[in-house]
Amino acid sequence: MEIIQIVIIGIISTIIVVLLKDERPEIAMELSLIAGIIIFLMMISRITVVIQALQQIAAKVNIEFTYINIVLKIIAIAYIASFGIEICKDAGQTSIAGKIEMAGKILIIALAIPILMAVMDMVLKIMP
């Protein structure tokens, strides 16, 4: 199972980072970043499967792919922002982490506007 591999990578990386943190914090930070990237790369095939499944569902229920595409972008922004936030927090930079979080929220709101407009149009069509 992939989760076992991921957990092993995470635990080994954490142990090494904890051991190196006092003596070589720059290497510990790099190792933490590399472990995160490796785990992300291991999940790319799973992400592709999810995207394909969502595309098939959208085609079956006649949802415009534009909306599915927007939702996927929103999910990507949330995950990427979360990844960056955690890296900043690990490095002790909570201020920068807060800025990344704010930027992610603003980008998500900006991307969601077309979906919100479509929902409002549907509501207005339903109302007499």
N, CA, C and O of each residue as an XYZ file, in Angstrom:
512
protein
N       0.829     -1.178      0.000
C       0.000      0.000      0.000
C       0.878      1.247      0.000
O       1.912      1.309      0.665
N       0.435      2.223     -0.760
C       1.199      3.457     -0.885
C       1.267      4.241      0.418
O       2.272      4.895      0.701
N       0.227      4.180      1.195
C       0.217      4.966      2.427
C       1.321      4.519      3.373
O       1.882      5.335      4.105
N       1.636      3.233      3.363
C       2.715      2.738      4.220
C       4.042      3.333      3.768
O       4.852      3.752      4.595
N       4.266      3.371      2.461
C       5.492      3.981      1.936
C       5.566      5.460      2.303
O       6.618      5.965      2.694
N       4.444      6.139      2.172
C       4.405      7.570      2.476
C       4.678      7.826      3.951
O       5.437      8.729      4.302
N       4.063      7.033      4.803
C       4.278      7.194      6.244
C       5.729      6.896      6.607
O       6.316      7.599      7.429
N       6.310      5.867      6.006
C       7.716      5.534      6.278
C       8.624      6.681      5.842
O       9.536      7.065      6.574
N       8.375      7.231      4.647
C       9.165      8.376      4.182
C       9.008      9.539      5.162
O       9.987     10.193      5.523
N       7.779      9.788      5.585
C       7.521     10.878      6.519
C       8.208     10.690      7.858
O       8.812     11.623      8.386
N       8.120      9.504      8.403
C       8.724      9.241      9.717
C      10.246      9.308      9.651
O      10.879      9.919     10.512
N      10.834      8.684      8.635
C      12.296      8.721      8.498
C      12.776     10.153      8.296
O      13.757     10.581      8.903
N      12.074     10.889      7.435
C      12.440     12.295      7.201
C      12.327     13.103      8.484
O      13.194     13.924      8.782
N      11.274     12.876      9.235
C      11.071     13.611     10.484
C      12.181     13.323     11.482
O      12.695     14.235     12.129
N      12.542     12.072     11.602
C      13.621     11.708     12.535
C      14.927     12.382     12.133
O      15.631     12.933     12.979
N      15.252     12.338     10.839
C      16.495     12.963     10.370
C      16.443     14.480     10.568
O      17.424     15.091     10.994
N      15.281     15.086     10.254
C      15.139     16.533     10.426
C      15.318     16.924     11.890
O      15.995     17.909     12.187
N      14.728     16.176     12.796
C      14.853     16.474     14.225
C      16.310     16.361     14.668
O      16.791     17.175     15.457
N      17.010     15.347     14.157
C      18.413     15.176     14.531
C      19.300     16.289     13.968
O      20.256     16.713     14.617
N      18.977     16.761     12.759
C      19.802     17.783     12.105
C      19.417     19.218     12.468
O      20.196     20.146     12.250
N      18.240     19.395     13.010
C      17.690     20.741     13.199
C      18.601     21.653     14.026
O      18.742     22.831     13.698
N      19.213     21.142     15.072
C      20.054     21.978     15.935
C      21.413     22.275     15.310
O      21.922     23.392     15.409
N      21.993     21.269     14.666
C      23.344     21.441     14.125
C      23.355     22.038     12.725
O      24.183     22.900     12.431
N      22.465     21.604     11.871
C      22.430     22.052     10.473
C      20.994     22.366     10.048
O      20.404     21.601      9.286
N      20.420     23.476     10.527
C      19.022     23.775     10.240
C      18.710     23.948      8.753
O      17.604     23.645      8.307
N      19.693     24.437      7.986
C      19.453     24.623      6.547
C      19.277     23.289      5.833
O      18.444     23.170      4.935
N      20.053     22.291      6.226
C      19.918     20.960      5.629
C      18.618     20.313      6.093
O      17.951     19.627      5.318
N      18.262     20.529      7.343
C      17.005     19.982      7.862
C      15.824     20.543      7.088
O      14.891     19.811      6.758
N      15.859     21.829      6.798
C      14.784     22.466      6.044
C      14.712     21.907      4.626
O      13.625     21.621      4.124
N      15.846     21.755      3.991
C      15.891     21.204      2.636
C      15.368     19.770      2.615
O      14.626     19.391      1.710
N      15.749     18.984      3.597
C      15.283     17.601      3.676
C      13.768     17.558      3.847
O      13.094     16.731      3.233
N      13.241     18.433      4.666
C      11.798     18.498      4.873
C      11.087     18.839      3.566
O      10.068     18.237      3.228
N      11.628     19.798      2.847
C      11.054     20.193      1.557
C      11.129     19.050      0.547
O      10.160     18.790     -0.168
N      12.246     18.384      0.486
C      12.418     17.265     -0.448
C      11.446     16.138     -0.114
O      10.854     15.548     -1.018
N      11.277     15.833      1.158
C      10.337     14.780      1.551
C       8.919     15.138      1.101
O       8.191     14.281      0.600
N       8.529     16.397      1.279
C       7.211     16.836      0.839
C       7.039     16.709     -0.667
O       5.985     16.290     -1.145
N       8.073     17.069     -1.410
C       8.007     16.973     -2.874
C       7.927     15.523     -3.312
O       7.172     15.196     -4.227
N       8.685     14.659     -2.680
C       8.650     13.228     -3.033
C       7.248     12.659     -2.789
O       6.712     11.931     -3.625
N       6.671     12.993     -1.656
C       5.321     12.508     -1.348
C       4.326     13.047     -2.366
O       3.447     12.316     -2.823
N       4.459     14.324     -2.722
C       3.573     14.904     -3.728
C       3.729     14.192     -5.066
O       2.732     13.866     -5.711
N       4.955     13.949     -5.486
C       5.190     13.270     -6.761
C       4.618     11.850     -6.766
O       4.175     11.353     -7.801
N       4.634     11.208     -5.601
C       4.053      9.868     -5.508
C       2.538      9.903     -5.721
O       1.944      8.906     -6.133
N       1.927     11.030     -5.444
C       0.472     11.155     -5.541
C      -0.023     11.673     -6.891
O      -1.231     11.717     -7.122
N       0.879     12.061     -7.777
C       0.455     12.626     -9.058
C      -0.405     11.645     -9.851
O      -1.392     12.052    -10.463
N      -0.053     10.380     -9.852
C      -0.859      9.406    -10.601
C      -2.270      9.314    -10.026
O      -3.233      9.145    -10.774
N      -2.397      9.423     -8.722
C      -3.726      9.386     -8.082
C      -4.521     10.641     -8.422
O      -5.730     10.578     -8.646
N      -3.843     11.769     -8.459
C      -4.513     13.015     -8.803
C      -5.051     12.951    -10.227
O      -6.155     13.422    -10.500
N      -4.278     12.374    -11.124
C      -4.706     12.226    -12.515
C      -5.968     11.377    -12.605
O      -6.874     11.699    -13.373
N      -6.037     10.313    -11.841
C      -7.222      9.448    -11.834
C      -8.445     10.220    -11.346
O      -9.530     10.085    -11.912
N      -8.279     11.018    -10.313
C      -9.389     11.807     -9.773
C      -9.875     12.822    -10.809
O     -11.079     12.993    -10.998
N      -8.941     13.490    -11.473
C      -9.318     14.473    -12.491
C     -10.086     13.805    -13.626
O     -11.096     14.336    -14.086
N      -9.619     12.654    -14.077
C     -10.312     11.934    -15.150
C     -11.708     11.501    -14.708
O     -12.656     11.579    -15.490
N     -11.840     11.050    -13.480
C     -13.157     10.643    -12.975
C     -14.108     11.839    -12.924
O     -15.276     11.719    -13.292
N     -13.613     12.983    -12.473
C     -14.448     14.182    -12.430
C     -14.859     14.621    -13.829
O     -15.982     15.085    -14.028
N     -13.973     14.482    -14.788
C     -14.308     14.820    -16.171
C     -15.405     13.908    -16.700
O     -16.321     14.367    -17.382
N     -15.317     12.625    -16.392
C     -16.340     11.678    -16.838
C     -17.686     11.979    -16.189
O     -18.721     11.936    -16.855
N     -17.677     12.281    -14.910
C     -18.917     12.615    -14.205
C     -19.532     13.878    -14.806
O     -20.740     13.943    -15.031
N     -18.693     14.875    -15.062
C     -19.180     16.131    -15.634
C     -19.804     15.896    -17.003
O     -20.824     16.501    -17.336
N     -19.200     15.027    -17.791
C     -19.740     14.731    -19.116
C     -21.086     14.010    -19.020
O     -21.988     14.274    -19.815
N     -21.225     13.113    -18.061
C     -22.481     12.358    -17.907
C     -23.641     13.234    -17.460
O     -24.773     13.023    -17.893
N     -23.380     14.211    -16.604
C     -24.462     15.038    -16.074
C     -24.548     16.399    -16.761
O     -25.251     17.294    -16.292
N     -23.841     16.549    -17.858
C     -23.867     17.772    -18.668
C     -23.489     19.034    -17.897
O     -24.118     20.080    -18.055
N     -22.483     18.927    -17.083
C     -21.938     20.110    -16.416
C     -20.843     20.649    -17.325
O     -20.021     19.895    -17.845
N     -20.845     21.958    -17.506
C     -19.807     22.554    -18.339
C     -18.440     22.257    -17.738
O     -18.232     22.383    -16.532
N     -17.515     21.862    -18.603
C     -16.180     21.526    -18.112
C     -15.493     22.744    -17.514
O     -14.591     22.604    -16.688
N     -15.906     23.923    -17.919
C     -15.332     25.148    -17.362
C     -15.479     25.169    -15.853
O     -14.550     25.540    -15.136
N     -16.655     24.768    -15.369
C     -16.886     24.780    -13.927
C     -16.055     23.719    -13.216
O     -15.521     23.969    -12.135
N     -15.946     22.557    -13.805
C     -15.103     21.499    -13.224
C     -13.647     21.971    -13.188
O     -12.933     21.756    -12.208
N     -13.231     22.609    -14.262
C     -11.869     23.122    -14.339
C     -11.612     24.149    -13.232
O     -10.548     24.148    -12.613
N     -12.586     25.020    -12.991
C     -12.446     26.020    -11.932
C     -12.342     25.341    -10.570
O     -11.506     25.717     -9.748
N     -13.180     24.350    -10.333
C     -13.145     23.633     -9.049
C     -11.792     22.944     -8.858
O     -11.236     22.963     -7.760
N     -11.268     22.342     -9.916
C      -9.959     21.694     -9.817
C      -8.859     22.709     -9.519
O      -7.950     22.431     -8.737
N      -8.940     23.882    -10.139
C      -7.960     24.929     -9.854
C      -8.058     25.396     -8.403
O      -7.044     25.637     -7.748
N      -9.276     25.519     -7.917
C      -9.474     25.929     -6.518
C      -8.871     24.900     -5.569
O      -8.201     25.257     -4.600
N      -9.111     23.625     -5.852
C      -8.540     22.560     -5.018
C      -7.020     22.602     -5.076
O      -6.355     22.448     -4.052
N      -6.467     22.809     -6.269
C      -5.012     22.881     -6.420
C      -4.439     24.044     -5.626
O      -3.422     23.898     -4.949
N      -5.091     25.202     -5.708
C      -4.623     26.365     -4.949
C      -4.635     26.064     -3.455
O      -3.691     26.403     -2.740
N      -5.701     25.427     -2.987
C      -5.801     25.113     -1.564
C      -4.671     24.183     -1.117
O      -4.051     24.411     -0.078
N      -4.403     23.131     -1.905
C      -3.349     22.196     -1.524
C      -1.959     22.824     -1.620
O      -1.124     22.626     -0.738
N      -1.713     23.578     -2.687
C      -0.397     24.197     -2.847
C      -0.168     25.236     -1.746
O       0.919     25.311     -1.174
N      -1.192     26.034     -1.456
C      -1.063     27.027     -0.384
C      -0.810     26.332      0.948
O       0.041     26.767      1.724
N      -1.538     25.265      1.216
C      -1.351     24.521      2.462
C       0.072     23.989      2.577
O       0.679     24.052      3.646
N       0.600     23.468      1.475
C       1.966     22.958      1.450
C       2.953     24.074      1.771
O       3.853     23.892      2.590
N       2.788     25.221      1.132
C       3.673     26.359      1.383
C       3.556     26.877      2.800
O       4.555     27.230      3.426
N       2.332     26.922      3.305
C       2.101     27.387      4.671
C       2.823     26.493      5.672
O       3.479     26.987      6.589
N       2.704     25.193      5.500
C       3.363     24.268      6.425
C       4.881     24.372      6.362
O       5.556     24.260      7.386
N       5.415     24.583      5.176
C       6.870     24.745      5.054
C       7.314     26.008      5.793
O       8.306     25.997      6.523
N       6.572     27.088      5.595
C       6.914     28.336      6.288
C       6.804     28.180      7.795
O       7.657     28.673      8.533
N       5.768     27.504      8.256
C       5.604     27.298      9.693
C       6.742     26.435     10.248
O       7.250     26.701     11.337
N       7.140     25.401      9.494
C       8.257     24.563      9.932
C       9.541     25.373     10.072
O      10.377     25.093     10.931
N       9.683     26.382      9.212
C      10.876     27.225      9.261
C      10.738     28.343     10.284
O      11.650     29.154     10.444
N       9.595     28.393     10.982
C       9.385     29.417     11.990
C       8.914     30.746     11.420
O       8.959     31.760     12.115
N       8.468     30.764     10.187
C       8.040     31.998      9.529
C       6.512     32.056      9.451
O       5.931     31.958      8.370
N       5.876     32.216     10.606
C       4.413     32.232     10.638
C       3.840     33.464      9.940
O       2.722     33.415      9.427
N       4.573     34.547      9.914
C       4.111     35.755      9.238
C       3.989     35.516      7.735
O       2.983     35.880      7.127
N       4.996     34.913      7.146
C       4.953     34.604      5.718
C       3.863     33.569      5.454
O       3.159     33.652      4.447
N       3.721     32.600      6.348
C       2.668     31.593      6.200
C       1.295     32.266      6.156
O       0.435     31.874      5.368
N       1.094     33.261      6.989
C      -0.171     33.999      6.999
C      -0.415     34.720      5.690
O      -1.550     34.784      5.218
N       0.636     35.263      5.099
C       0.505     35.955      3.811
C       0.146     34.970      2.700
O      -0.671     35.281      1.833
N       0.751     33.791      2.725
C       0.421     32.768      1.731
C      -1.036     32.351      1.882
O      -1.748     32.184      0.892
N      -1.472     32.185      3.124
C      -2.863     31.804      3.381
C      -3.826     32.863      2.841
O      -4.824     32.530      2.202
N      -3.527     34.128      3.098
C      -4.375     35.207      2.612
C      -4.414     35.218      1.079
O      -5.483     35.364      0.487
N      -3.258     35.065      0.443
C      -3.197     35.060     -1.014
C      -3.999     33.890     -1.592
O      -4.705     34.041     -2.589
N      -3.880     32.737     -0.959
C      -4.640     31.573     -1.413
C      -6.137     31.812     -1.343
O      -6.875     31.457     -2.261
N      -6.583     32.416     -0.245
C      -8.018     32.704     -0.093
C      -8.498     33.695     -1.135
O      -9.579     33.530     -1.701
N      -7.703     34.723     -1.392
C      -8.082     35.719     -2.399
C      -8.166     35.077     -3.786
O      -9.105     35.336     -4.539
N      -7.181     34.239     -4.118
C      -7.201     33.562     -5.413
C      -8.410     32.630     -5.549
O      -9.015     32.539     -6.617
N      -8.748     31.950     -4.472
C      -9.907     31.055     -4.491
C     -11.193     31.844     -4.700
O     -12.049     31.442     -5.488
N     -11.330     32.961     -4.002
C     -12.526     33.795     -4.173
C     -12.609     34.311     -5.610
O     -13.680     34.304     -6.217
N     -11.479     34.757     -6.147
C     -11.463     35.278     -7.517
C     -11.857     34.203     -8.526
O     -12.590     34.478     -9.476
N     -11.374     32.985     -8.322
C     -11.724     31.894     -9.234
C     -13.176     31.459     -9.085
O     -13.780     30.979    -10.044
N     -13.736     31.620     -7.904
C     -15.101     31.160     -7.646
C     -16.166     32.093     -8.206
O     -17.333     31.708     -8.283
N     -15.804     33.285     -8.592
C     -16.797     34.256     -9.064
C     -17.653     33.715    -10.218
O     -18.873     33.865    -10.161
N     -17.084     33.094    -11.263
C     -17.945     32.574    -12.339
C     -18.957     31.528    -11.851
O     -20.086     31.480    -12.340
N     -18.556     30.704    -10.901
C     -19.473     29.700    -10.361
C     -20.579     30.392     -9.573
O     -21.750     30.034     -9.700
N     -20.217     31.373     -8.764
C     -21.217     32.117     -8.004
C     -22.198     32.834     -8.931
O     -23.397     32.877     -8.655
N     -21.700     33.384    -10.009
C     -22.566     34.071    -10.970
C     -23.524     33.080    -11.632
O     -24.696     33.395    -11.839
N     -23.037     31.900    -11.959
C     -23.898     30.879    -12.568
C     -24.992     30.442    -11.601
O     -26.139     30.251    -12.005
N     -24.645     30.284    -10.332
C     -25.643     29.909     -9.322
C     -26.673     31.011     -9.178
O     -27.869     30.735     -9.090
N     -26.223     32.260     -9.153
C     -27.156     33.390     -9.044
C     -28.087     33.450    -10.250
O     -29.275     33.736    -10.104
N     -27.557     33.183    -11.431
C     -28.398     33.165    -12.643
C     -29.465     32.082    -12.548
O     -30.615     32.306    -12.926
N     -29.087     30.906    -12.042
C     -30.061     29.817    -11.889
C     -31.134     30.183    -10.879
O     -32.315     29.911    -11.097
N     -30.733     30.792     -9.785
C     -31.691     31.208     -8.765
C     -32.666     32.240     -9.341
O     -33.870     32.164     -9.099
N     -32.145     33.192    -10.096
C     -33.012     34.209    -10.689
C     -33.975     33.621    -11.716
O     -35.098     34.105    -11.861
N     -33.548     32.586    -12.427
C     -34.431     31.931    -13.399
C     -35.531     31.147    -12.706
O     -36.643     31.050    -13.226
N     -35.239     30.588    -11.546
C     -36.233     29.799    -10.802
C     -37.266     30.696    -10.159
O     -38.446     30.349    -10.106
N     -36.841     31.833     -9.676
C     -37.771     32.745     -8.967
C     -38.729     33.381     -9.978
O     -38.339     33.693    -11.103
N     -39.999     33.573     -9.558
C     -40.984     34.167    -10.482
C     -40.722     35.645    -10.742
O     -41.461     36.280    -11.494
